């Protein structure tokens, strides 16, 4: 299962990333939710690669991946992008 310290270390690293590196991005998010090392967010399509580069330049051993689409599984929630609203199931 892993070390019991893992979630604590990940949380410290992610807090530092959020506080220091996300300031470099001059755009706001429609929403941003993080649980330990998992993030779900909505951002303008033009800034997707910039955001991924900011996250991946944080530390050479930490690499982030991204899923782009109309549906997204985030733990026990499925987010479905609609024309005017986002439905949460």
N, C-alpha and C positions, 0 to 999 in steps of 0.2 A: 504494500500500500504506500510505503514511503515514510519519510521522517515526519513526526508531528510538528517539526519546526518549519516544514516546507510552506504551508499557507501563510505563516507569519513573515517569512523571508520574502515571499512573492508579494505580499501586501506592502511591505516596506519599499521594495523596488518599484512597484507600480505607482505608489504614492509619489515617489521621487520623480518618476517619469511624467506623471500628470502635472506636478507642480512646476517642473523646470522645462520640459520639452514641449508640452502642449501650448505654452506661451508663444512659441515660435510660429505657430499657425494662427494667422490673422483672420480666422473665420470661426463662427460659432456653430455648434451642433444643434440639430433639431432635438435630439435627445442623446444622452450618453449614460450607459449603465455598465458598471463593472462589478464582477464578483470574483475575488481573488485574482486570477490571471486571465479571466475571460471577459471580453468587452463586446458590447453591442452598441452601435451608434448609428446615427443618420447624419450624413454630411453631403454637401453639394458635390455632384459628380466630378467637377473640375479639380477638386482637392484630394481625391482618393489616393493617387500615387504620391502626392506630397506628404500626406498623413502617414502612409506606409513607410516612406523613406525616413521620416522623423522617428517613428517607432523603432525601425530597424537600425538606425544609427545610434541608438541609445547605448548599446553595449555589444561588442563583437560576438559574445556567446549567446545573446538573446535574439531570436528571430521570430517575428510575428507573421501570421498568415491571415488571409482575408477571404471571406466568402461574400460575393455580390450576387444578389438575385431578388426575386419577388417574395420568397419565403425564407425564413431563418429560424432554426431551432436554437433556443437559448434555454438550457436546462429543461424544465417541464413546460415551456411556453413556446408556441409557434407564432411567429410574427408574419403576417401576410400583408404585403403592400397592395393597397387598393388605389383606385383613381383619386379619391379625395380624402380617404381616411386609412389608418392602419388598424387592422382587426387583430385582436389578441385572443388566441384560443387556449 
